[in-house]
Amino acid sequence: MRRLTCSMIASALFMTAGVAFADTPSDFLAKALQTSMNEVELGKLAQKNASSGGVNALGVRLQRDHARLGKVLANVAQQKGVTVS
């Protein structure tokens, strides 16, 4: 289980690093939204494979928080007229 947790953290850090190197505000929004959606999926994976309460709680929090963040980012993108896929 420790290997899964370390892999999830490494994946999250790798995905987040890409957002910092966005060329334009539109690019930033698109990358941030994609990263947030990836975090939601990582949260689901953590919950599914958790063998401890701590990992499960982390998965719940990742899924919940990044789903909320995704909605906020999608609203900002819509307000700014940015199309994100």
C-alpha positions, 0 to 999 in steps of 0.5 A: 500500500505504501508503494501505491501512496508514493506513486499517487503522490509522485503522479500528482506532483508531476501533473501539477508541475506542468501547470506552472509552465503554461504559456498563456492564461488559456493554457494555464486554465486548460492544464489546471482543469485537466490536472484537477480531473486527474486528481479526482481519478486518483482519489477514486483509485485511492478509495478503491484500493485503500487498505487503511483508513488514512489512504481512504480518507485521502482519496475522499478528500482528493476526489471531493476537493478537486471536483469542487476546484474543477467546477470553479475552473470550468466557470472561470474558463467559461467567463473568460471565453476559454474553451477547455476540452 
